[in-house]
Amino acid sequence: MTAKTLKLAPETAAKPEIQVSPHSKWSDEVWTFTPLRAGQAQYDSVIRWGISIGDGETLLSPGQETLLETFRLLAWSCLHGHSDAPAKKPPTVLQFLLRLANAIRWMRKNGSSLSSFDSQASWRYLKSQIAPDGKPASISQAGIRHLADALNTAYHHRKAVLDAGIPFLPEAPFDGLPISSSAIQKIDAKEHGWIEPLPDPVALTILRTSIEWLEETLSDIIRLRDELLSLVSKKRALRGTRAFAALRLYEEIEKFQFSKRGEIPWREPITPGSDISYETGKPITRTETAVRALISDATAACVCLLQGTTGMRVSEIAAIRSGIDPKTGLPASIRIRKSKSGLSELFFLSSQAEKIHDGKHLEWLAGMRPAGSDYLPPAILALLALEKLHKPWREMAKMDDLLVSYGDRGRNLAMDASGVSPITSNGILSSCKAFIARQCGLSELPDTIFGSIDLRPYKDGSGFKTHQWRKTFALYVLRSDPKMLPALSQHFKHMSLAMTEQGYIGNDPDLLESIDSARRQRTVQFLVEQSTGLAPIAGGMAELVREQRKSLEDMRKKGNVESWVVESDLRIWFSDYGKCFVSISPGESRCHALGKTDPWLSAHPNYEHRSPSACCGCKCFAVDAEHRDFWERRITENQSILDSAEDRFRPEYRVAQERVAQAKAILRVLDAPPIPLTETNHEPKR
């Protein structure tokens, strides 16, 4: 698609000879466009007009000419855009058409059509999708938004259809209300919300395994890759000679020695049938296929680590360029900048601007370290690993993509440029699912946790979605998990400091929204737990929370906690030692008093003056069971200082004594029996 071929008035487009793209005409049964961004397969840029409209018919069926023309006019208008609606890319337009076709199937079943589909009908349609045939069905808020948005998009582009003389939507869907206040608030969907992050046991296991692969496995796989490519090249050179049959790849590769973890190699030698295909579930008998699977697993480990520690989308990772900066020895896509204080160095990762986000240059914060340190964040290690891992195929094809597709999926390795192609998002997803199933050991996890979180879909990789990493990352930026590897825990603390306290977020506004969404969900989770009266709480805010438990319980039973949090704009600021409620009582904020700053203007803590000791004396502060590990460590660390002192009562040990006493007081409250709910039933205070 180019602006040159599409800059025509919609009403003139009905002529069959009109060129809609360099590849297709108006009357073609398939409109083909050129892929616009990295990670996008060719079939993502195709609109096939044989879209199902129910009863075994499609838009191409006899008698559906007017409906087909309507869809083409809408697609044409969407591709162009107009003053009230920006132009959309072909993949987005295709998704819109498919969702609109879903509405068409409902209309045909219920005796309606696009010419008579009014606002009242739009509400009936949306409710029918949530509870088909009157039976409850799960649908996410995103699903509701997509269904509603398709109808609203059609209405916004109605001029293209009406100008062609075709009757069309008589009034705005959903009473003309915005999506946020219509489809989401008027329809009582079972799901509340957002794209779910990966459950902790799943995310932490995948990230831990990914780091292990980079540290302990990658060098073996690169050696194995080089040996196989050399053997295949040698065998091809011997074709037509007696030596050709004598050189058996599987016999040579079987001799490969994997490095040891402890006393034994980390895996057995590669032999026919020693590995299982993720796609077929059958033993792998070809040596090349088995080695390719290991390279694919190493690639997936790098991608999981990149996504999980930066929050990047998979298409953005697919668009990263290769190369090493000769001055720094780091990936060419990395820029290091000093923090405002000059005490830290920030790693920013940029992606190929021309292939994503309409040519905008985007970058992501990939890590932080003390100035002068040689520490490399996990994401940088993953980039360096991918630089080495895909190098042979990148050089064969003279490509500068960091990630490439290196042969037939699941079978041969490419030996020349003809077998190398740009990586696709679906290809990355398939590799990640296989890596999770083959290498991460999720089968050892329980089937459910906390009674309701089902882990079974993740055990074989089938339930994994790459975009879950974005929400998982946002969640981990806001909290530290004691079960994390030290390297990950350190990384997320650095990211939290840089992103939430110092304001470094890169220039991806959606990521900031994801972090804010994660904060809201954690706020809701905390309030729901407190509403039961069973969750212990300590700190200056504890009494107010206890007073409001009855009101919170009433809201929880009605399912209104999240809407109250959103309407009140209630934000809890999380740390590993407690929770800050500065948005409820700004004037009581101790960190702002110490810093002599105005809490009513900033609406968040004064990070420069926030500390465990300062917060413990603040009426905005609360501690619950989530923070027990921190306070137990605080006792251990400071008690060891006192135990090693010759005279613990000297003035220089007063701070350690106060910290121990403070931590013990908090733990006593957390260990106390729960306080019964009060009978007060007023609205929660802000």
N, C-alpha and C positions, 0 to 999 in steps of 0.2 A: 504494500500500500504506500502510495506517495501522495503528497498534497497536490501534485500536478495532475494526477489521474483522477482525483476525487473532487476537485473544486468545480462541481456542477450543481445546479439547483436540483433538489430532490424531485420536483415535478417533471423534469426532463429525463429522469433516469429510467423511466419505464421502457425506453427503446431498447430492444435486444442487443443492438450493436454497441451500446455504451460500455466503455472499458472501466471496470470498477477497480482493477489493480493491473500491474504489469502482466499478470498471469491469467486473468479471468474477465469475462464479459457478464453483463447483467443477467442474461438468460441462461447462463451456465448452471448446471445442477450443483456445482461445487465452486465456491469462491476461494481462491488460493492467494495468500499474502506472504510476504517475506518475513521470517522470524525477526523480532525486534530486539530481543535481549538474550543474554547468555542463559544457558540452562533451559531454553525453550525449544522443544522438538518441532519439526516441520508441521506435524499434524495439529499442533496447538495454534497454528496460523491458517487453519482451513475452516470454512463454514460450509457444511454439507446440508443442502436444503431438504434432504429426506428426513426431516425431523418428525418424530411420532406425534400425532395429535389424538391418538386413541382409536379404539374399534378397528385396529389393524390398518389404519390409514396414516399417511404422512402428508406433508405439505405438497409433495409432488403427485399425490393421487388425483385422478380425474375428478373434477368438480370442486377442487380446492384452490383454483387459480387466484381468486380474490384474496383468500387468506395468505397464500404464498406471496402475492404482491404486497400485502400489508407488512408481512415480516421483512421482506426485502427493503421496503421503504424505511421501516424503523431501523434496520441495520445500517442502511446508507446514512441516515440522519445521525445515528450514534457515532459512526466512523468519522463524520465531519465535525459534529458538535455545532452548537450555536451559542448565542449570547448568554443563555441561561444554563447551558449544559456543555461542559468541555468535551472535546473529542475523546473517544475511547479506543483502545487497541483491539484488534481482532479477537484475541482470546477472551477478553472481557465482554465483547459484544456477543460472542458465541454463548457464554454462560448466561447472559441476559435472555437470549432467544430460547434457550433450553428451559429456563425458569418460567418464561412467558408461556411456552408450550405446555408446561404443567398446568397453568391456569386455564389454557384452552381445553385441555382434556376434562377438567372439572366443569367448565361451561357447557361442553357438549353433553356431558352426563346429566347436567341439571337444567337442560333446556335454555341455556343462555348463549350469548355470543359477545364479541367485542363491541358490537353496535348497541347492545342493551345492558352491558355490565356496569351497573351503577355502584355508588359507594356502599350501599347496604349489602349488595352482592359481594363486594370485596371483603367485608368482614366475615360473611358466611364462608367464603372460600378459605380464608386464612384459618378460621377455627376448624374447618374440616381437615386441614393438613395437620393440625395439632392432635385432633382426636378423630382419625378416620373411622367411619362407620360407628361413631359414638363410643369407640373404645379409646382409653387413654393411650397416648403414644409420646415418647420422648422426642423433643425437638429443642435444639439449642437456641439461644437468643440470636446467634449469628444466622441460623437457619431461618428464623422468622424474618430477620432483617432482609435476607436475600430474596425471599418470596415476595415480601411487600415491596422491596425496592424495584423488582422487575415490573410490577404494575405501575409504580410511580414513574419509572423511567419511560415506559410506554406512553404514559399521559404527557410527560414533558416533551416528547417528540411527536405528539399527535398532529402537529401542523403538516408534517411530511405526508401523513396519510390523508388528512382532510383535503389538502391541496390537490390530491389525486382523485378527489370525488368519492372516496370510500368512507362510509359511516364508521365512526370510531367512538371510543369511550365517552359517554354523554356527560360524565362529571368526574371530578378528581377522586381517586380511590381513598378510602379511609377518612372521609369527611375533609379531605384536604389538609389533614394534620401532618406535621413532620414525622418521619419514621420513628424517631426516638420517643415521641409521646403518643404514637398511635399503636403500631404493631407490637411494641414491647410492653407498654403499660396496659393496653386494653385487653390483650390476649394473655390468659393465664397459662403460660408455658410451664412444663414440668422442669425444664432446665433453666437456671437463672442466668446463665451467663456467658461465660467467656470460654475461650479455648483452654481446656484444662492443662495445667502443667503436668509433667511426668511425675508420678508418685515418687516420693523420696527414695524408697529402696531401689526403684528402677533407675532413676536418674543418677544416684550416687554410684550404683554398681557399674553402669555404662561408663561414667566419667572415670572411675577408678581403673576399669579395664582398659580404657583408651590410653590413659597415662602409662600403664604397664606396657602396652604395646609399643608406645613411642620409646620408652626407656629400655626395654628388655628384648623386644621382638623385631623391631624395624630393621636393625642391621642384618639379622639373619635373612629376612625376606628380600632385602636388596641384594645380598650375596646370591641367594637362590635365584632371583630374577636374572641376574647377570649370567649365572651359569647356564640356565635354561636357554636364554637368548643366544648365547654362544654355541650351545649344542645344536639348537635348531638351525642356526646359520651354517654350521659345519655340515649338518646332515643334508641340507638343501644343496650345498656345494658338491656333495658326493653323489647326488642323484644320477642314476645311470651307470654307477660303478658297483663292484662287488662289496665295497666297504659300506655302501649305503644301508644294506640290510643288516650288516653286522653291528652298526651303531644303534643301539636301542636306548631311547631316551629314558624310559622308566628304570632301566638298570643303572644308568649313570646318576639319575636324580636320587635313586634309592640310597646311594652312597653318601648323600649330603648329610653332614653332621650339624644338627641344631645345637645351639649353645645351651649350657646348663643353668637351671635355676636351682641353686642348692647343689644336690648331688646328682640330679638326673636332668636330661634334656627337657625343655619345656613342651615338646611334643615328639611323637614317634616319627620314624622315617616315612617319607611319602612312598606308598606302594599302591598298586591298583586296588581300589576298594577301601583304602584307609580313611578316606574322607567321604562325607555325605553331601549331596547336592541339596541346597536350600530350595531350589525351584521344584525339583522332582521328588525329593526325599529318598532317592536311590543312591547306592554307592557310586563314587566317581571312579571310572576305570581309566581315563586318559590323564597322563601326567601333566600335560599343558593345562588342562582344566583345573586340576588340583592346585597347581601353582598360581593360576589366575585367581582362584578363590582366595588364596592367602593375600595376594596383592590387593584384591578388592576389600578384604577385611581390614588391612592396614590403612587403606584410603578412607574407609568408613570411620575408623578410630580417629583419624585426623579431623574429619568433618564433624563428628560428634563433639570433639573437644573444642573446635572452633565455634560451633553454634552454641554449645553449652556455656562457654566462658565469654562470649561477646554479644549474644542475642541476635546475630545476623541471620537473615533468611537464607535458605539454601540457594536461591537464584542469585543472591548477592555473593555468595561464596563461589558459585560457578563462574562469576564474572571477574574474579581476582586474576590479575596478570602475574606471570612468573618473572624471575630475575632476582639477582642478588646485588645489593649495593656494595661495590668494591671498597668503599671507605669504612662501612660499619660491619660488613659481613652479615647483615640482616636482610630479610626480604625487601625487594625494591618497593613493595607496596606499603612499607612501614615508614612512618615519620615519628621521630622522637622530639618532644617539646618539653621544656621546663614548666613546672607548675608555677602558679602566681607567686608562691613563696620562695621558689627556687630550690626547695628542699627535695623535690621529687621530680622524676622523669616520667612522662606520659607517652604511651605507645598508641599511635593512631594508625588504623588500617584503612586504606582506601581501596575502592573497587573500581572496575572499568566504567568510567563515566558514560561512554557512548552507548553502552548496551543496557543500562538500567535507568529507571526513574527519569525518562525523557531527557537524558543527557546531563542531568545534574551531577555534580561531583559530590559523592557521599563518602563519609569516613566514619569509623566506629572506634570508640575507645577499646583497646585490646588488652590493656594492662597498665600497671604503674609500679615503679620501684624507687627506692631512695637514690638520690642523685649520686652518681659515681659507682653505684653497685653494678655487678655483672649479671645479676639475676635476670632470667628471661621468663616472661609469663607463659602459661600453657599454650595460649593461642599462637604465640610466636614460634614455639617449638613445633606445633602442628604445621605451620606454614613452611618451616625449614624441612620438615619431613616430607611434605608433599612435593617440594621443590626437587628432592632427590628421587622420590618414588616414581614420578611420571616423566622424569628427564629423558629416557631413551625414546619414548614415543613422541614427546614434544619436539625433539630434535629431528626425528624421522619426517614429521609433517611440517617442520619449520613453523610451528605454532607458538604463540606466547601465552596461551591459556595455562594457568597453574594446574588445573584439572582437565584431563582429556579422557576420552573413551578409547581404550587400547585394544580393540578386537571384538570378535563375535561375543555377544553377551553369554557368559557362562561357559565358553569353550576356548577357542584359540586365542593366542596372544598375537597382536599385530607385529609383522616383521618388516613392513614398509609403510609409506605414507597412505596408501590406499585403505589400510585398515584402521587408521586413526581419524577420529572425528571429535567435535566439541562435546563435552559432557552435557547431559540433560538433567533436569531436576528429578525426573522419574528414575533415571539411572542411579542417581545418588541415593534416593529413597530406597530402592531395591537393595543396594549395597549395604545400607545401614541396617535394614531389616535382617539381612542375612548375617551380618556381623553380630547383631544382638542375639540372634538365635544360636549361632555356632560358637561364639566365644565368650559371652558375658555371664553364662551360668545362671540365668534368671529362673531356670526350672527349680532351683533350690529354694526360691522364695515361697512364702505361703500363698495360697490362692487369694486370700483377702487380708486386708489390714484395717484396723479400726471398725471392723464389722460391716463396712459398706464399700470400701475402695477395692475394686476387682483388679487383681494383678494378672489374671490368667491370659488376657489378650496380648500382654507384653512378652510372655515367656517364649513364644515362638516368633516374636518380632512383628506379628501381623497387626497388633494394635498400635504400633509406633507410628507417629507422624512427625516429620521433621519440624513443622512449625510449633510443636509443643516445646521445643528448646527455648523459644523466645520468651514464653511465659515462665518457664522454669528458671531461666537466667534472671528475669525480673524479680522472681521470688527470692533467689539466693543473694541478689544484691541487697535485699532488705533484711536478710537474717543469716546468721551463721549456724551451721548444723554441726554438732560435736562429732557426728559420724563421718564427716568429710575427711579425705586425706589432707594432711597438713599443707601440701602444695595448693590444693583447691581452696582450703579455708583461708590461706594467706591471700590468694588471688581475689576471692570475693570480698574480703575485708578491704583490700586496696581499691577494688572497683566501687564499693559502697562509699568509701571515703572520697574518691574522685568524683563520683556521679551525684551522690545525694548531698554531700557536704560542700564540695568545691565547685559543683555545677558543670563539670566536664561531661558532656553527653554525646560528643560528635555532632553531626548535623542530620541525624535520623529522628525526626519528631515523633514518629510512630513508636519508637522504642521508649521514649519518655512516657508516652501514653500507656504502654504496657507496664512500666514500673509503677505508674500511678494506679493502674487497674489492680496490680498485685497488692499494693498498699491497701486499697479499698477492700479487697477480698480478705486480707489478713485482719483488717479491722472488724469486718463482719464476723469472721471466725472467732475472734477473741470475745466479742459481745455475746455471740450465741453460747459459747462455753460458759461465760459468766452468768448467763441467764438461768442456768440449771441450778445454781447455788452450790454446786459440788466442786467448783474449781477454786483453789485457794488463791489469794491475792494479797500482796503486801505493798507498802509504800504510801506516799501522801495522797494518792488518788484512790486508794483502796476503799475508804469509807464511802465516798460518793458512788463508786461502782456498786457497793453492797446496797446502798439506799435505793438504787435504781433497778435492782434485780427483778422485782416484781413487774415493773413496766417492761423490762427487756424480755421477761418470760412471756408476757402477753403478746408482744410483737413477734417473738419467735414462733408462737403457736399460730399466729395469723400469717406468717411468712413475710412480715413487713420490715425485718431488720435491715436488709440491704437497701430498700427504698428510703428508709429513714436516714441511713448513713449518707446516701447520695444527696438527698434533699438538704440535709444539715451540713453537708460538706465536711463531715467529721473525718479527721485524719489522725492516725496514731503514727508516731515516729519510732521506728524499731531500732534496737541495738542488741548486742549479745548479752547485755546485763539488765535490760528492762525496756519499758515502753513509756513514751512521752506523750502526754495529752495537752500539749501547749495550746492547741486550738480550742480547748474547752475553757481553760482558765489562763489566758495569756498574761494577765497581771500578776499571777502567782509564780511565774517562771523565774527560777533561781539563776539559771545560766544567763538570762538576759539582764538580770539585776547585777550579776558579777561583771558582765561585759558593758553595762551601761548603754544597752541598745533597746530599741522600742519593739516589744513582742507583738504589738498590734499591727505593725507594718510588715514584719517578715513572715509571720504565721508558721514559723518552724523554729526549732531550737537554735541557740547560738552555739554552733559546734566548737568554736574556739574555747569556750568556757564550760562545755559539757564534760562531765566525768562521773564515774560511779559515786565518788564521795559527794560531789556537788548535787547530783540527782537525788541521792538518798534523803537529802534534807529539803526536797522540793515537793510542793503539793500537786504538781503536774505529773508526778512519776509513779509508776506501778511496776511490780514484779510478780510474775506468776511462775508456774512450774516449768515453763519453757526455758527459763533462765537459771534453773537450779545449778547446772554444771558450772556456770561462770562463778557463782558465789561459793560453791564448794572448792573450786580451784583457788579462789581468792583466800580462803581460809588456809588451805594447804601451803600456798606460796608464802604468805606472810607469817604463818606459824613457824615455817622452817627458818625464816630470818630471825625470829625471836629465839628459837631453840638453839641456834648457833651463836647467839650473842653472849658475851661474858656477863653483861649486866643489862638485861632486857628493859630495866626501868629507867635507863638513861634517856635524856630528851630526844636523841636522834632516832629512838625506836618507837616514839609515840605514834607516828603515822601507821606503822605496822600493827600496833596494838588496837588503834581505832578501826582499822580495816577488818581485823579479825572479829572484834565486837560487833561491828556493823553487819558483817556477813552472817554471823551466828544469829543475830536478831531477826534478819530476814528469813533465814531457814527455819527458825522456830515458828514464825507465822505460817510459812508454807506447809509445815508439818502438822499444824493444828487442825482439829476436826472442822469440817465445813460449818459456816454460820447459816442457820435456816433463813429462808426468804422472809423479808418483812412484809407487812400488809399494805405498805404505801403503794399507791397506784397512780401517781402523777406522771406526767410526761417526762421523759429523760431530759436532764438539763444539758445546756450547751455552754 
